[in-house]
Amino acid sequence: MKTLLAAGALSMVFSLFMTPVFIRLFKRLAWGQFINMDGPETHHVKRGTPTMGGIVIVLATLFGYFVALLVTQRGVSISALLVLFLMVGLAVVGFIDDFIKTHRKRSLGLGPAAKLIGQIVVGVAFAILALNFPDKNGVTPASTAISIVRDTHIDFDMLVIPAIIVIAFVVWVCVIVMATSNGVNLTDGLDGLAPGSSILAIGAFVFIGFWQDSQNCFNPHLASDVLGKCYEVRDPLDLAIIAAAIVGALIGFLWWNTNPAKIFLGDTGSLALGGALAALAILSRTELLLVVIGGIFVIVAGQVVIQLTYFKLTKGKRIWLASPLHHHFEVKGWAEVTIVVRFWIIAGLLVAAGVGSFYLEWVSR
């Protein structure tokens, strides 16, 4: 518990006080946001606002996590390192995209294909690593079973051939990674929207990891009457600690990212947050529950898919006035702050539903 609280507090302090330093640095480097003139007119004033704020969040998370371990004399866990690997790996992909945008002064960085390739490369490496490093009980960070609130009986092991099992699992992980990171990326369109929503979604895994640790199947103090409810998850408390570090970093960053934002996440931040969210779900065995916990990102991404599909099928017709969904409400005349707060409310309700479902499953057993 001490490490968890320390990680969250240290990362929050780092991002809260160091973000202004990075804002000045990014301005000096001319890392400003390019605003597409075809977008909402209210966004034109944001042109030149420093971007790549994800760098601050990643550094704050690393600082909070490792310093907390040092202070409390707790060892590093492979599960937490895997979350950081996916988070930092996708941050690098996002940074390349952001750097191209700022360097060439345009709204398009990496092409869609190049960005997806980057996400797949990092996702494949994460998936392969997650199936290795068993602990003394033989539990690896990830399992080949599809999970909801714990592993289900639907397991890629049913495919029998080892190579096919690994390939199927890697494809599954890449789908989760791409869907989650692009979902957060699409939601990052208004000041504070993606960071605030991510605080709620990633914060859910602080509770989930802490609860899984107290009810872990290998906990020697676990009462015999709850063995049927226990969780076979490697390093659940360490997942809670790294989630707390990310949440702390986001809280400090949100202070400067609320309207009017002094700095933007950029693809560096949105892809990193999506990667962290995907990693936490995969390693905590709550993959499909992520659809509810990260429901706001599912809604936004789903609206974009439906809008684009309908646009192509009808040769130019639209269901909504704009996409992603938050821009539809902007076109309708809603104030930016109103949209953000209402989306936060929806995100919070979905997170509550997800965490509630997680706990109710334990109670029902």
N, C-alpha and C positions, 0 to 999 in steps of 0.2 A: 504493500500500500504506500509506503514512504517513497519508493522509487516511482510509482505511478504519479503521485502528486507532485514530486520534484520534477519529473519530466515535463508535465503539463505547465507548471509554473515557470520553469527555466526557458522553455521554448517561447512562451507568451512574452516574457520580459525581453528576450532577444528580439523578437519580431516587432514588438511595440516600440522599442527604443532604437533599433537599428534600421527600421524601414525608412525613416527620414534621411539617414546617411546614404542609403541606396538610391533614394529618389534623386538626391543631388548628384550622385555618381552617374546615374542613368541619363540625367539631363545633360551632363557634361559629355557623355558618350553619344548623345543624340539618339538614344534608344526610345523614341517617342512613338505613340500609337498612330498608325495611318488610318484615317476614317474614310470609308467609301462614301463619296458624295451622293450616291444613289440611296443611301440609307436614310433613317429618320433625321429630319432637320435638327432635332434637339441634340443629336450626337456630334454635330459639326464643331461645337465648342470644345469637344474632348480631344480634338486633333492635337497631337504633340505631347499628350500626357504620357509620362514614363510607363513603359510596359515591362514585361518579363519579371513581374513581381513574384512569380513562382520561385525564382532564385532565393528570395528572402525566406519563403516558407520552407524550402528544402534545407537551407542552412540552419534555420531556427530549429527544425525538427532534429537534424543531426546533432546540433549543440545540446538541445534539451535532453535527448535520449542518452547520449554518451556521457555527458557530464553527470546526469542523474545516476547512471550506473557507477560512475567513479565515486561519487559522494556516498552512495549507499552500499558500495562494495558488492554489487551484484554482477554476475557474469553476463556476457553477451550471449544471446540465443540465436540459433540459426533461423528460427521463424521470423523474428524481428528483422534480421538482416535481409531476409527474402522480401519482406514488405518494402524495406528501404531500396533494395535492388530494383524492384519494379517501379517504385516511385521515382527514383533518380534516373533510371533508364528511359522512362517516358518523358521525364523532364528534359533530358538531352535531345530527344526527338522534337519536343516542343520548342526548345531553345533554337535549334537549327531553323525551324519554321519562322520563329519570331525574328531571328537575326536577318534572314533573307528579306522579310518585310521591312524592317527598319533600315537596312542597308540600301535596298533598292527603292524605298519610299513607295510601297504599293501595299494593297490589302491582301494579296496572295503571296504566300511564302512557298512552302513545299506543295507540290501538286497532291491531289487526293491519293493517287497510287503510291507516291513516295512516302507519304505520311503513314499509310496503312502498312507498307513494307516495314517501316521502322517499328511500328507497334507490334507487328508479327514477330520480328527478329527478337525483340525484348521479351515478348510473351512466350516464345518457344524456349528461350534460355531459362526463364522463370519456371516454366512447367517442368522441364527436365530436372532442374535443381531441386524443385519441391518434392519430387518423388524419391529423392535420395536423403542421406543423413538421418537414418533411423536412430532413435534414442535407445536407452537401455531396455525399454519395453518393446522395441521393434516398431514404434510408431513414427512414421515419416511426417514431415510438415503438411503434405497434401495426400489425399487418397484418390484412387481411381473411381470411387463411387460418386455418383451425383448426389448432392446433399440439399436439404431444405433447411431444417433447424439442426440436423445431424445427418450423418450418412444414411442413405436409403439402400434398399436392396437392388437398386438399378446400378450395376457396376460394370465398368468396361472390362473387368476380368472375365466376364461372360464370353468375350470374344476369343478367349483361349490362347491364341497366338500372341506371345509377348510383344513382338514388334507392332502388331496391329493395336494392341492395348495401349501402348505408349503413344502411337500416332493419334488414336481416337481421343485420348486424354489431352494431348497437346492441342489438338484442334478445338476441343471444348474450352480449354483455358484461354486460347487466343480469341475465341468468340466472346467470352466474358470480358476479357481485357479491352478488346476493341469497342464493344458495346458500351462499357462503363466509361472509358476515357473519352470517347466521342460524345457520350451523353452529357458529361460534365462540361466538355468543350463547347457544345451547342448552347448550354445553359449560361455560359459566361458571356452575357451580352449587355447586362445592366450593372451599375455600380453596386457591389456587395451581394449580388444575387447568388453567384456560384460559391463564393467563400462561406456565406451564411448558411446556405443549404448543405454544404459539405461539413460544416461544424456539426449540424444535426445528424447527418447520416454516419459520419465517422465516429461521432460521439456515441452512437448506439453500440459500437464495437468495444468501447470501454466497458460498458455494462456487460455485454455478452462474454467478453474475455474474462472479466472478473468473476462472473457467475460460473463459467465453465471451469475455472481454476478451482473454485470451492467445491464443485461437484465432479471433479475429474476422477476417472476410473482408477487412476493410479495413486490417488491421494490416500495415504495410510490412515488418515483420521476420518475417512468417509464411513458413515454409518451403514451397516449391512442392509438396512431396509430401503436404502435408496440406490443400491447397486444397479438396479434395472433402469435407473434414470440417468446414470452417469454418462459423461462425455469422453470419448477417446480422441482427444485433441492434443497435439504436441505444443507445449509452451503457451497455454492460453493466457496466463498472466502477462507474459512478455508481449503478446498481441495487444492486450489492454494498455500496456505501458506505451508502446509505440503509437497506438491510436490516440492516447492522451497527449503525447508530444505533438502530434499533427494538429489536434484540436487547439492546443495552446498556441501553436504557431499561427493558426488561422484567426484566432481571436485577436491577437496582437496586430495581425495584418489588416483585419477588417476595420480596425480603428481608422486606418488611412485609406481604406478602399470604399467606405460608404460615401454616398452622394453628398457633395461632388468629390469623386475619387481623385486622390493625389497620385495614385499608381494603379495600374491594372495587373491582373494575373498573367495575361498573355497565354499562349498555348503552353509555355513552359510550366505555368502553374496548373492550368486546367487538366492537361494530360497527366501531370504528376499526381494530382488529387484523384483522378479517375483510376490511375494505376494503384494507388494506395488502397482505395475502396475495394477494387477487385481483389487485390492480394489478401486483404483482411477477410473478405467473404470466403475465398477459396481455402485459406488456411484455418479458418474457424469452423469449416464445414457448414456454411450457411449460404451456399451459392445461389439457390433459387429464392431464398428469403431476401436477397439483395434487390430483387424486383420491387419489393414493398418498401424496404428501408431506403433505397435510392429511387423511390417512386417518382419524385419530381423530375429526375433526369430521364426516366423512362417516358414520362408524359411529354416532355419537351422534344426528345429524340423521335418519339412516335409521331408527334404532330408534323415534324419535318419530313419524315418518310411518307406519310399519308399525303401531305401537300405536294411533294415532288412527284409522287406516283400519279396523283389526280391531274396535276399540271401536264404531265407528259401524255397521259391517256386522252385527255380532252383538248389537247393542243392549245394550251394557254389559259385555261380556266382555273380559278382558285376556289378553295373552300373557305380559307381564312384570308384576311386582308394582307397578312405577311407571315413569315416564319423566320426564326423560331417563334414559339407561341407568345413570348413576352413582347415581341415587336408588333404582333397583331393588336395587343391592347394599347401599345403606344400610338399606333395609327388611329385607334378609336378615340384617343384623347386622354387616356389615363395618365396621371403623373407617374414619373419613374419610381419615386419612393413608394407610391401606393402599390404598384405592380410588385416591387421587390418584397414588401412586407407581406402582401397577400400570398405570394409564392412561398415565402418562409413559413407562413401558417400552414399551407398545404403540405409542405415538406415535413413540418413538425408532426402533423397528424398522421402522415404515412409512416414516419419513423416510430411513432407511438404504437401504431398498428403492428409494425414489424416486430418491435421488441415485445409487445404484448403477446403476439402469437408465439414467439420464442419461449416466453415464460409459461404460457398456458399449456404448451406441449409438454413441458416438464411436469406441471401440476397434474395433467391428465394421465400421466403414467403412474 
